[in-house]
Amino acid sequence: MAEQNSTTVSKESLWYVDNYIVLVDYYDRTISRIAARCVRMGNIAIEEYKFYPYVLDVLEEICDTGNYIIEHTELHPYVNKKIAGGIEALKRNLSIHQQELTNNQTPEMLKPDANEITKINEAMSNFDKSVDPTVGAGMNIDELMNKLMAEQNSEKENSKETNKETSK
């Protein structure tokens, strides 16, 4: 108990714990309401509901708030008091919400990765071109045509040799 009092937690930080709890409850109620509306609208999929992007916005806010709580360990004792199962339950539920968001987010929602260009360059340069020079983006059109012509000529020669051997 003395440790808890030695760490100062601001009112603003505590707001994240309360907001997370409210958001999760709101999300669950919203999904239930939308599911009922979708049934009444001819049993359409929730993803086809015209306000479904709002659900994704709420999910994104849940994930951002949950990540903030996990990163700020001084909030963990409060989470343990306010959420059944404590921080472990929060992490499990947050993982489920993050997976749901990842599976359903639109391209506009994707956060840019600062290392994306580096990752693409690494992926595109790790090809073994000694076996096949067409692997990756390594050939220009002239090289490709020369390779195809050489393969075609090779096939013709192999075909001629096969015909000579079978005619003997």
C-alpha positions as CSV (number, residue, x, y, z in Angstrom):
1,M,0.0,0.0,0.0
2,A,2.9,2.3,0.7
3,E,4.3,1.8,-2.8
4,Q,1.0,2.8,-4.3
5,N,1.0,6.1,-2.4
6,S,4.6,6.9,-3.3
7,T,3.8,6.9,-7.0
8,T,1.9,10.0,-8.0
9,V,-0.9,9.4,-10.4
10,S,-2.5,12.5,-12.0
11,K,-6.2,12.9,-12.4
12,E,-5.7,13.0,-16.1
13,S,-4.0,9.6,-16.1
14,L,-6.8,8.1,-13.9
15,W,-9.2,9.3,-16.6
16,Y,-7.8,6.7,-19.0
17,V,-8.8,3.8,-16.7
18,D,-12.3,5.1,-16.3
19,N,-12.6,6.0,-20.0
20,Y,-11.4,2.5,-21.0
21,I,-14.1,0.9,-18.9
22,V,-16.8,3.2,-20.3
23,L,-15.6,2.7,-23.9
24,V,-15.7,-1.1,-23.6
25,D,-19.2,-1.0,-22.2
26,Y,-20.3,1.5,-24.8
27,Y,-18.8,-0.7,-27.6
28,D,-20.6,-3.8,-26.3
29,R,-23.9,-2.0,-26.1
30,T,-23.4,-0.4,-29.6
31,I,-22.6,-3.8,-31.2
32,S,-25.7,-5.3,-29.6
33,R,-27.9,-2.4,-30.9
34,I,-26.4,-2.5,-34.4
35,A,-26.8,-6.2,-34.6
36,A,-30.5,-5.9,-33.8
37,R,-30.9,-3.2,-36.4
38,C,-29.1,-5.3,-39.0
39,V,-31.5,-8.2,-38.3
40,R,-34.5,-5.8,-38.7
41,M,-32.9,-4.4,-42.0
42,G,-33.1,-7.8,-43.6
43,N,-30.4,-9.7,-41.7
44,I,-27.5,-7.7,-43.3
45,A,-23.9,-8.1,-42.1
46,I,-22.8,-5.7,-39.4
47,E,-20.0,-4.6,-41.8
48,E,-22.6,-3.5,-44.3
49,Y,-24.4,-1.2,-41.8
50,K,-23.9,2.4,-43.0
51,F,-22.5,3.6,-39.7
52,Y,-20.1,0.7,-39.2
53,P,-17.1,2.9,-39.6
54,Y,-18.1,4.6,-36.3
55,V,-17.8,1.2,-34.6
56,L,-14.2,1.0,-35.9
57,D,-13.6,4.5,-34.5
58,V,-14.7,3.3,-31.1
59,L,-12.5,0.2,-31.4
60,E,-9.5,2.4,-32.3
61,E,-10.1,4.6,-29.2
62,I,-10.4,1.5,-27.0
63,C,-7.1,0.2,-28.3
64,D,-5.3,3.6,-27.9
65,T,-6.6,4.0,-24.4
66,G,-5.8,0.4,-23.4
67,N,-2.2,0.8,-24.8
68,Y,-1.8,3.9,-22.8
69,I,-2.8,2.1,-19.6
70,I,-0.5,-0.8,-20.3
71,E,2.5,1.6,-21.0
72,H,1.8,3.5,-17.7
73,T,2.5,0.9,-15.0
74,E,1.5,3.4,-12.3
75,L,-2.1,2.8,-13.4
76,H,-2.0,-1.0,-13.0
77,P,-3.0,-1.0,-9.3
78,Y,-6.1,1.0,-10.2
79,V,-6.9,-1.3,-13.0
80,N,-6.6,-4.3,-10.6
81,K,-9.2,-2.6,-8.4
82,K,-11.6,-1.5,-11.2
83,I,-11.5,-4.4,-13.7
84,A,-12.3,-7.9,-12.8
85,G,-9.2,-10.0,-13.5
86,G,-7.0,-6.9,-13.3
87,I,-4.3,-6.0,-15.8
88,E,-4.2,-9.5,-17.2
89,A,-7.9,-9.3,-18.2
90,L,-7.3,-5.9,-19.7
91,K,-4.5,-7.2,-21.8
92,R,-6.5,-10.2,-23.0
93,N,-9.5,-8.1,-23.9
94,L,-7.3,-5.4,-25.5
95,S,-5.7,-8.1,-27.6
96,I,-9.2,-9.2,-28.8
97,H,-10.2,-5.7,-29.6
98,Q,-6.9,-5.0,-31.4
99,Q,-7.4,-8.1,-33.5
100,E,-11.0,-7.1,-34.3
101,L,-9.7,-3.6,-35.4
102,T,-6.9,-5.1,-37.5
103,N,-9.2,-7.5,-39.3
104,N,-11.8,-4.8,-40.1
105,Q,-9.9,-1.5,-40.5
106,T,-10.1,0.4,-43.7
107,P,-7.0,1.5,-45.6
108,E,-7.5,5.0,-44.4
109,M,-7.2,3.9,-40.8
110,L,-3.8,2.2,-41.2
111,K,-1.2,4.2,-39.4
112,P,1.9,4.8,-41.6
113,D,5.0,2.8,-40.7
114,A,8.1,5.0,-40.5
115,N,10.2,2.1,-41.5
116,E,8.0,0.9,-44.4
117,I,10.4,1.9,-47.2
118,T,13.3,0.2,-45.4
119,K,11.3,-3.0,-44.9
120,I,10.3,-3.0,-48.6
121,N,13.9,-2.4,-49.8
122,E,15.1,-5.3,-47.6
123,A,12.4,-7.6,-48.8
124,M,13.1,-6.8,-52.5
125,S,16.8,-7.1,-52.2
126,N,17.1,-10.4,-50.5
127,F,16.5,-12.5,-53.6
128,D,19.0,-14.9,-54.9
129,K,19.3,-13.8,-58.5
130,S,22.1,-16.3,-59.4
131,V,19.5,-19.0,-59.9
132,D,16.9,-17.0,-61.8
133,P,17.6,-13.4,-62.8
134,T,13.9,-12.7,-63.1
135,V,13.4,-13.1,-59.3
136,G,12.5,-9.7,-57.8
137,A,12.5,-6.7,-60.1
138,G,16.0,-7.3,-61.5
139,M,15.4,-7.5,-65.3
140,N,14.6,-4.9,-67.9
141,I,12.5,-5.8,-70.9
142,D,15.6,-6.4,-73.2
143,E,17.1,-8.8,-70.7
144,L,13.8,-10.6,-70.4
145,M,13.4,-11.0,-74.1
146,N,16.9,-12.3,-74.5
147,K,16.3,-14.8,-71.8
148,L,13.1,-16.0,-73.4
149,M,14.6,-16.3,-76.8
150,A,17.6,-18.3,-75.4
151,E,15.1,-20.6,-73.6
152,Q,13.1,-21.0,-76.8
153,N,16.3,-21.8,-78.8
154,S,17.4,-24.2,-76.2
155,E,14.0,-26.0,-76.3
156,K,14.2,-26.3,-80.1
157,E,17.7,-27.8,-79.9
158,N,16.6,-30.3,-77.3
159,S,13.6,-31.2,-79.4
160,K,15.9,-31.7,-82.5
161,E,18.2,-33.9,-80.5
162,T,15.3,-35.9,-79.2
163,N,14.0,-36.4,-82.7
164,K,17.4,-37.5,-84.0
165,E,17.7,-40.1,-81.2
166,T,14.2,-41.5,-81.8
167,S,14.7,-41.7,-85.5
168,K,17.8,-43.9,-85.2
